Amino acid sequence: MKLSAIGALLAMINIGLSAAGSHAFVLNPIEKSWFDIASQYIYIHALAIIAAGFLAQHFSSRLIQTGAFFLLAGMILFPGSLYVLAIFKFRLFPMSTPLGGISFMIGWALLAIGFWRAGNSKTVG
């Protein structure tokens, strides 16, 4: 499914960003910690999007798909804003990081409900 491909692409891009953060960017210790947190969040949520894409395909669940899109929005807002802050030394907009965190929570909640309902479903497809 396309969601799984997006998750894999994000993981690949994050490898390049992580390498750049380790070798190309000059970061102070605080910026390095922001960068590392952003990288960890991207990896975790990229894997979750890959899994959600696979499961949404087999259970045809709108909740799982919507949850994955909220995770994607969270990835752009939360770790994305930390990357921008660490590399370019400015904020995307004042609430970008908290909105990203809220997007993550909504995404995980929708995934939980979608997985719960898919597990109770007798039909797969």
RANOR-V154701 format. One line per field, one symbol per residue. ss: DSSP state (a for helix, b for strand, c for the rest). phi: phi as a letter, one per 30 degrees, with the letter a starting at -180 (. if undefined). burial: + if it has 16 or more other ideal C-beta (glycine too) atoms within 10 Angstrom, else -. Layout:
ss=???
phi=???
burial=???
//
This chain:
ss=caaaaaaaaaaaaaaaaaaaaaacccccaaaaaaaaaaaaaaaaaaaaaaaaaaaaaaaccaaaaaaaaaaaaaaaaaaaaaaaaaaacccccccaaaaaaaaaaaaaaaaaaaaaaaaaccccc
phi=.dedddddddddddddddddddbcdcbdeddddddddeddddeedddddeddddddddchcdddddeddddddddddddedddddddcibcdaecddddddddeddedddddddddddddddcck
burial=+-++-++--++--+--++--+-----+---+--+++-++-+++-++-++++++-+++-+-+-+++++++++++++-+++++++++++----+---++-++-+++-+++-++--++--+-------
//
